[in-house]
Amino acid sequence: MRRYVAAVVVVLVLAACKGNGGASGDNQDSGTSGDGGDAAAATCPARAGPPEQIRDTLGNRFGYGCGESFCRLTNLPESPPLVSSCLGKPTTEDLGYVFLSTGRLSRICEGPFSGMDSFTLDSASCRPVACDCPRDCPLGGACRNGLCQRPFGALDQEDVMALCLAAVPWPATCEDWVRTLLGERGTLLRQAIAACAGKASCPVPADCRQP
């Protein structure tokens, strides 16, 4: 089984900063458009096997073809540029996007690889996997409110961090990475961390995408 190692530096820095949760009181459906529940399942054509591509909530597309809960994605012309987190300063050849389905939400994350099987996860650099139909979700995930997710289960901090970044563009440069961490991206991540502090099941801040 492939392994990944979580990088906690960014999370610890953000947790030390001041921030307000502004969390909603529950994790219920928000009722927004794009609900991929039973109605969508009834109208979407069936698909055999995993999707060839997946997309994030910003519309960026990535090549998919592994069928595992952790796998490296293929960069496409519709994929965002790979940018170092500016912490460990890995070379661009070591950077990549991965698909993760370890929590309730399916996520696309960026970070450096060490060999084929080891990936350093930057939890502050993930976006949810978006969907229109259940067939858009790898590993048989449900399409609910336009997001690939497990039908049931609590949201953890990494889920909520991804939801809070759902509408925030991927940084285009290292300088952009730092600037956004000090701006909107950092504000939303601090809200996510504050909302989850001491909780096994995290509420989602009101300013963030609802699951």
C-alpha positions in Angstrom: 0.0 0.0 0.0 1.3 3.5 -0.8 2.1 5.8 2.0 1.9 9.6 2.5 3.4 11.7 5.2 1.4 14.7 6.5 3.3 18.0 6.7 2.1 19.9 9.8 4.3 23.0 9.6 1.6 25.2 7.8 -1.1 24.0 10.1 0.8 24.8 13.2 1.7 28.2 11.9 -1.9 29.0 11.1 -3.1 27.6 14.4 -0.8 30.0 16.2 -2.4 33.0 14.4 -5.5 34.7 15.6 -8.7 33.7 13.7 -12.4 33.3 14.2 -14.3 30.2 13.4 -17.6 31.7 12.2 -18.8 28.0 11.9 -22.2 26.9 11.0 -23.9 24.6 13.5 -24.1 21.4 11.4 -22.8 19.5 8.4 -26.1 19.2 6.7 -26.6 19.7 2.9 -26.6 23.4 2.0 -29.3 23.0 -0.7 -27.1 24.6 -3.3 -27.3 23.7 -7.0 -25.3 20.7 -8.3 -26.7 18.2 -5.9 -25.7 14.8 -7.2 -27.9 12.7 -5.0 -30.6 10.1 -6.0 -32.1 12.3 -8.7 -28.7 12.7 -10.4 -28.1 9.0 -10.2 -31.3 8.3 -12.0 -30.5 10.6 -14.9 -26.7 10.1 -15.3 -25.5 7.4 -17.7 -23.7 4.5 -16.1 -19.9 4.2 -16.4 -17.7 1.1 -16.3 -14.5 1.6 -14.4 -12.9 4.7 -12.9 -13.2 8.1 -14.7 -10.3 9.0 -17.0 -10.3 12.6 -15.6 -11.4 14.3 -12.4 -11.8 18.0 -11.7 -11.6 20.3 -8.7 -14.2 22.8 -7.6 -12.4 25.5 -9.6 -12.9 23.6 -12.9 -9.3 22.4 -13.3 -9.0 18.9 -14.7 -6.5 16.2 -13.9 -5.8 12.8 -15.5 -6.9 9.8 -13.3 -6.3 6.1 -13.8 -5.3 4.3 -10.7 -8.3 3.2 -8.7 -6.7 3.7 -5.3 -7.4 5.9 -2.3 -4.0 7.6 -2.8 -2.5 8.0 -6.3 -0.5 10.5 -8.4 -2.6 12.4 -11.0 -1.5 13.2 -14.5 -1.1 16.8 -15.4 -3.3 18.0 -18.3 -3.4 21.3 -20.1 -6.4 22.1 -17.9 -4.4 21.4 -14.7 -3.1 24.4 -12.7 0.7 25.0 -12.7 2.7 23.2 -10.0 4.1 25.5 -7.4 6.4 24.7 -4.5 4.9 25.5 -1.1 8.1 27.4 -0.5 8.8 25.5 2.8 11.0 22.6 1.7 11.7 24.1 -1.7 11.5 20.9 -3.7 12.4 20.9 -7.4 9.6 21.2 -9.8 10.3 17.6 -11.0 9.4 16.3 -7.6 6.1 18.1 -7.4 2.8 16.5 -8.3 -0.9 16.3 -7.7 -2.5 13.4 -5.9 -6.0 12.1 -5.4 -6.8 11.4 -1.7 -9.9 9.7 -0.4 -8.9 9.2 3.2 -11.7 11.3 4.9 -15.3 12.0 4.0 -14.4 14.1 1.0 -12.3 13.2 -2.0 -9.6 15.7 -2.5 -6.9 16.8 -4.9 -3.7 17.9 -3.2 -0.4 19.3 -4.4 3.0 18.5 -2.9 6.4 17.0 -3.3 7.1 13.3 -3.9 10.0 11.3 -2.6 10.3 8.4 -5.0 7.1 6.6 -6.3 5.4 5.8 -3.1 6.0 8.6 -0.6 4.2 12.0 -0.8 4.5 14.9 1.7 1.0 16.2 2.1 0.5 19.9 2.6 -3.0 20.1 4.1 -3.2 23.8 3.1 -3.0 22.9 -0.6 -6.0 20.7 -1.2 -9.3 21.2 -3.1 -12.4 19.0 -3.1 -13.2 16.8 -6.1 -16.2 18.2 -7.9 -18.9 16.2 -9.7 -22.1 16.4 -11.7 -22.9 12.6 -11.5 -21.8 9.7 -9.4 -19.7 8.4 -12.3 -17.5 11.5 -11.9 -16.3 10.2 -8.5 -13.6 7.5 -8.2 -13.9 4.5 -6.0 -17.7 4.5 -6.0 -18.0 7.8 -4.1 -21.3 9.5 -3.9 -21.9 12.8 -5.7 -23.6 15.1 -3.2 -24.1 18.8 -3.6 -21.6 18.8 -6.4 -18.8 17.1 -4.3 -17.4 13.6 -4.3 -17.9 12.3 -0.8 -18.9 9.4 1.3 -22.6 9.3 1.9 -22.1 9.3 5.7 -19.4 10.1 8.2 -18.0 13.1 10.1 -15.9 15.8 8.5 -12.3 16.0 9.8 -10.1 19.1 9.8 -8.5 18.2 6.4 -12.0 17.9 4.9 -13.0 21.4 6.3 -9.7 22.9 5.1 -10.4 21.7 1.6 -14.0 23.0 1.7 -12.7 26.4 2.8 -10.3 26.5 -0.2 -12.9 25.3 -2.7 -13.3 28.7 -4.3 -9.7 29.9 -3.8 -7.5 29.6 -7.0 -4.3 27.5 -6.8 -1.3 29.8 -6.4 0.5 30.5 -9.7 3.9 31.3 -8.2 5.8 30.8 -5.0 5.3 34.5 -4.2 1.6 34.1 -4.8 1.6 31.1 -2.4 3.1 33.3 0.3 0.8 36.3 -0.5 -2.4 34.3 -0.4 -1.3 32.5 2.8 -1.1 35.9 4.4 -4.4 37.0 2.8 -7.7 35.2 2.0 -6.3 31.7 2.0 -4.8 32.1 5.4 -7.9 33.6 6.8 -10.1 30.8 5.6 -7.6 28.1 6.8 -7.5 29.7 10.3 -11.3 29.6 10.4 -11.2 25.9 9.5 -8.6 25.1 12.2 -10.6 27.1 14.8 -13.8 25.4 13.9 -12.3 22.0 14.4 -10.3 22.7 17.6 -11.0 19.9 20.0 -13.8 18.4 18.0 -14.0 14.9 16.5 -16.6 16.1 14.0 -16.0 19.5 12.5 -18.6 22.1 11.7 -18.0 24.1 8.5 -17.4 27.8 8.8 -20.1 29.9 7.2 -17.7 31.5 4.7 -16.7 28.1 3.3 -18.3 25.7 0.8 -20.8 23.5 2.5 -20.7 19.7 1.9 
